[in-house]
Amino acid sequence: MSEIKSGWKAKVKSTKDGRPSRIDIFDEKGIRYYFYRFHYNQRADSVLSMETIRSSYFRSDSSLVGRHLLYMENGEWLREIHYKDAQDRLIQTVRFDTYLERDETVRIIFDATGREIESRILPISYPDINAYRFEWKPDTIIIVGDVEIEEDTIKYISPVLGVGWYGFPLLYESSLNPSVPHPIFGVFFAPRGNMTIRNMDLSFGVELISYKIALNDTNTFIEGIGTLAAMQYNLDMKYDWLPENVEVAFRFGGGMLSAGYGLSLSASVGYHLLPSRLYMGIYGQSLAAFNE
């Protein structure tokens, strides 16, 4: 997964405190091979402060390869590392028990079932206040090989999920007239994976829908453009017979129509035309309108 050759580039997007939030790896021709996403979560009570650092690894088609979670006490002492596979299942746990009075750390490794498989005593390693801080500025580019820093990073934009579709209604509510079909089309924009809920990476963005549907027993139409807040979840499907470029996604949204409110539920199956960012597929959507 982490193959790096001379001349390859790493685009690094950092948080405000200097830690990385995303790293994209490109070859010398500018083709992205894989990327990393980092999330930081702080929890504290009256006794203990624990920070969780989650690092996720993705192929160029955004399919998950695996991830690991670091648990840092007071943001300094590494206590546990959880390793997970592409299905987000725990495959190994490494625990670090530190004993200051003996100047030693006991590293214990557990398998997926929680069974201890290794225990080793290590010399204690005290926290480095700069261990999780980086000196480069946000969005800098590292040239792998000679580690040359390029400052021309203003043009770097985080990958955005953009989807457009066009089609005709297949099923109608009884008050609508299916004999006069009109095309429906729409677009959806969102930063890919900009939200995380229960360890699921979600894409939260805006969906626009243009519609025109005839009513029964009248010569009138309901038509307009709907603006919905929508959230997309990409299924992580791993089968030997399924190409890795295939992407299956579900999306749910709600918002304003031209004269009312609407809810949208949709699903899509598509194929990434690598190494480009083009994506083609089949899309289905169910739209419920209220007070329209």
Buried (B, 14 or more C-beta within 10 A) or exposed (E): EEEEEEEBBBBBBBBEEBEBBBBBBBBEEEEBBBBBBBBBEEEEEEEEBBBBBBBBBBBBBBBBBBBBBBBBBEBBBBBBBBBBBBEEEBEBBBBBEBEEEEEEBBBBBBEEEEEEEEEEEEEEEEBEEEEBEBEBEBBBBBBBEEEEEEEEBEEBEBBEBEBEBEEEBEEBEEEBBBEEBEEBEBBBBBBBBBBBEEEEBBBBBBBBBBBEBBEEEEEEBBBBEBBBBBBBBBEBEEEEEEEEBBBBBEBBBBBBBBEEBBBBBBBBEBBBEBBEEEBEBEBEBEBEBEEB
